[in-house]
């Protein structure tokens, strides 16, 4: 059975707002789509794609800049000693 929550509308500026209960698990700042269907309101999260940075405009304008190959992206695992670095910043 679906869990139900009761919520009350309130005035927010010139709009009417509805506070969504924390129990729904919706994080703050999430963009939502609201539509009216057959006299009911449907609220759904908007699925956003991750934004990518387009570097095509600067490729070639910086001497020595080249695209990384798959082999260039592979890093060999190694142990690092961070104790000395921590002591320098204290």
N, C-alpha and C positions, 0 to 999 in steps of 0.2 A: 504494500500500500504506500502511496506517495505521502510524504510528510507535508502538512499544510501549515502556513504561517499567516497570521492576521497582521495587516499593516494599515495605516491610516494616512491619507493624503494631507498635505499642508501647503501653505502658500510660501513660495520662494520667489521674491521679486514680483514679476508680472506673470509667473507661471504657477502651475500646481505641480507639486513634487510628491514622490512616493519613496520613502526610505525602505530599502531592501534589507531584510534581516541578515545578520552576520552568519547565521546558520546555513544560508544558501551557498556560502563559500565564494562569493564574488569579491574579487580584490578591488581596492579603491582605485578610481581612475579608469576603470574598464569601460570602453565604449560599448553601448548597447543599442540594438535596433528595437523600436517599439512600433507595432502595427495593430490596427483594429481589424478583426476578422469575425464576422457574424455577431456583432455586438459584444465581443470579448477582446481583451487586450493581450497580445502576445509579446513577451519581452525575451530577446535572445542576444547573447554576446556576439559582437561583430568579430569575425575571424580576420586578423590582420597578418599580412605577410611580412617577414623580416625584411627590413630595408637594407639594400646593398649600396655601397659607395661606388659610383661610376668614375673610374680613373682613366677612361679612354681619352679624355681631353688633355691630360698632362703626360700621357705615355709618349715618350720620344722628346719631350721638352726638357728633360733633366738628363744631362750626360751621364752615362754609366747605368741608368735605370733599365732593368730588363725584367721580363716576367719570370716568375719562379716556375720551374718544372716540378713535377711530382717528386723527383729525386732530391731536389733542393729543399723540399719541405720536411724530409725525414730527418729527425734528430736522434742521435744515439743516446741512450740513457746513460747518465753519469751521476756520481755522487758529488754533491757540493758541500763544502764546509762553510756554513753561514755564521759560525761563532765569531770569527774575526770581523765580519761585516757588522754584526750587532754591537760589538764593543766600540767600534769607531763612531757610531751615532749616539752613544750614551753620554 
